[in-house]
Amino acid sequence: MGLDVLHKFNWIRLIARMFEAMAGNFAYASDIHLFVNVINGSLALHAEDACILRYCMATIINASHQFRTIFSHNGFFLIMPSILRIYSNNQTNQLITKTIEFVCKQLYILHRKPFLLQMFGSVAPILEKDDDDSLFGDAFKIQPKYLYKLLCSLSESQKDLLHIMELVRMKKPLTALDFCYQGEPETISILECISLCVLVVAYDSGTKRARQMLTVLEAIMPYFLRDLTRKKSVDAKVTREKIHQLNVTMKALVNNCDELTK
């Protein structure tokens, strides 16, 4: 076991060094996929090892900055399914969950909406149907409640428990790579995530991407409504405003889904 961890650790460092030496305008996602598979495999086998987890996450952040063109289009489809599975399957390990929440927050700060849209697109096919009667979930599927939990973490500040940012080769704190996001807050609420999904569906409800967004909406909406009524400490005025915004969002969804009625 120890020898395999050392072997994987050296592979991760090799991939990280190769990424450093490659040109930033490298635009072949299919080739990047071969290198990213090493990161995905190492995480799948040894996510509990703090050193492996730290270097893998740092390499992912560095790669998303180095190959910003690829990651702004489809690069996150290569890594998010693996990260989300590990997050869903290791809820009892606070080090893993908090680290993934921190890394997702950093990736959101860098890429903003493209990161969220790619994450939704990659998680939709592997979301498990929420079944409270089931004792054991599918390890290859993502539990909807944990997707919701991860999205909630994007609205909060996260601690860098493994000091990952020490391995990140860019100016800290991180800022958005696209200048059009400059000045925007670094957090995003669940209601904004719902609005983003509705925006995609309303644009063209007949596309594959729209169906993916509807799947994500189906997964997170029950938990959002549950928390909306559960949190008694929240001011009633704030709750009323959220319900009003949700009402407007759902009206937009219904009014622009003619394609789904055919």
N, C-alpha and C positions, 0 to 999 in steps of 0.2 A: 504494500500500500504506500509506504513512505517513498519507495523508489519510483513508483508511478507518479506520485505528486511532484517529485523532483523533475521527472521527465517532462511532465506537462508544464511545469513552471518554466523550464528552459525553452520549451516551444513557444509559450506566451511571450517571453522576453524577445525571442527571435522575431516573432510576428510584429511586436511593437517596434523593434529596431528597423524592420523592413518598411513599416508604415512611415517612420520618420524619414527614411531615405527616399521614399517615392515622391514624385511630383504632386503638388496639391491639385493640379488640374487633371489628374488621372480620372477618366470618365467611363471606365469599363466595369460596371457593377458585377458582371458575371465573373470577372477575375477576382474582384474583392471578396466575392462569396467564398472562394476557396480558402482565403486566409481567415475570414470570419468564422468558418466552420471549426477551426482550431480553438477559437475562443468559446464557441458554443459547446463543443465537446468537453473542454476542460471544465466549464461551469457545470455541465450536466453530471460529470463524474465527481467533482471535488468542490462543490459550492460551499460545503461546510468548512473548508480550509480557508482561514482568513487571508493568508498570503495569496493564494490563487484568486480568491474573490477580489481582493484589492487590486491586483495587477490586471485582471480581466476588465474590471470596471474602468480603471484608468485608461486602458488601451481603447475601450469603446468611446470614451469621451474624447480622447485625442484623435481617434479616427473620424469621428463625426465633425471635428473641426478641420482636420487635414483634408478630408474629401467632402467638403461641404456641399459640392454640387450633387454628388451621388446621394448623400443623406438627405438633402432637401427634396429629392424626387422619390426615391424608393429604397434607400439604404437601410432604413429602420425595419423594413420587412425581413431583412436578413438576421436581425438579432432579437427583436422584441418577442417573437413567439417563445424562444428559449428562456429569456429573462422572465417573462410572465408566468411560464410553467414553474420555474424555480420559485418564484414569489408565491404562487398559489399552493405549492406542495410543501413549503417550509414555513408555515405561519407560526409554528411553535419556536422557531429560531429567530429571536429578535435581531440578532446581528445581521442576518441575511435580509430580512424584510426591511429594516431601517436603512441598510446600505442601498438596496434597490430603490427604495423611495427617494433617497438622496440623489442617486444617479439619474433617475427619471426627472427629478426636479432640475438638475443641471442640463440635461438634454433638452428639456422644455425651454429653459432660459436661452439656450443657444439657437434653437430652431423654431420655437413657438408652434404656430398652427400646423405646419407640415409634420412635425413630430407627432402631434396628437392625432392627426388624420391617418398617418401611417400606422400608429399604434392601434387605432380602432379597426383599421382594415386588416391588420394581421391577427388581431384577437378574435374577430367575428367568427371565422370558421372553426375555432377551437374552443368557443364558449360552451360550457356544459349547461344543460337545462337545469334550472334551479329546482331541486327536489328535496324538500325538507324531510321526506320519509326515508331517504337513502342514507345508510350509515357510512358508506365509503364512496368517495368521488373517483372519477377517472383521472389517473395521474397524468395523462396526456391532454387533459382538458383544463380549462381555466374556470374556476368557480366565480360566478357573477359577483358574489359579495366581496371577493378579494379584488376584483377589478374596480369595484366601487370604492373600496378602501384605498387603493392606489391613487385613484383620481382625487379623492378627498385630500390626500397628502400633498397634492400640488398646490393647495391653497394655504399651506403652512410652511414655515421655515424648518429645514431639516438639518440635523447634525451630521458632520462627517466623522463617523465613529472610527473608520479605518484610515483616516488621513489620506484619502484618495487624491485630494487636490494637490498634495505635495508631488505627485507623479504626473500631474497635468501640465503640459508645456504651453501655457497661454496666460495672458494677463488675468489676474484675479482681483476682485470677483468677476465671474463670467458675465458677459453681456450678449445681447442678441447679435447674430452674425449678419442678419438682414437689416439694413438701416431703417426700413419702414416700421420696424418694431421698437426703435429707439424711443425711450421715454415712457413706454408702456409698463405697467406693473409686472413684476416677476411671478405673480401668483395667478391662478385661474380657478374659478369656483365650479362646482358641479353644474350649476345652472348655465354657465357659459359653455361647458362641455356639451350639454343637452342642446343648446342653441346652435352650436357648431354642427352637430349631427343633423339637426333639422335643416340647416342651411344647405347641406349637401343633398339631402333628400328633396327639398323644395326646388332646387335648381334643375334636377332631372330625376324623377322618381323611378324611371325605368331602367336605370343603369345598375351594374353589379355593385358599384361603390355605394349607391343609395340603399341597396338591400343590406349591405354590411352595416351601414349606419343605423338602419332600423333594428337590426339584431342587437347592436350595442344599446340602443334606446330601450329595447325590451328588457335587457339585462339590468340596467342601472336605475330605471325609473321607479320600480317598487321600493328600492332602498332610499332613494331621494325623498319620495312621498312619506315613507315611514319616519325618516329623521325630521322631516318638516313638521310632523305632528307630535313627535316625541320630545323635542327640545323645549321644555317648558320655560327655561331660563331666557330664551330669546324673546326680545320685545315683540309684542303682537303686531306692531306696525311693520316691523321688518318681515315677519312671516307673511303678512297680508301682501306686501310688495312682491315677495318671491312668488306667491300664488298668482298674483296678477301677471307677472312676467312669464310664468309658466303657461298661463292661459293664452296670452298673446302668441307664444311660441307654438303651442299646440294648434291654434287656429291657423297659423301659417302653414303648419304641416298638413292639416286636413285640406286646406284650400288649394294646395299645390300637388296633390297626390292623385290627380285624375288618371294617370297612367296605371295605377294599381287597381283601379276599378274595372279595367277592361278585361 
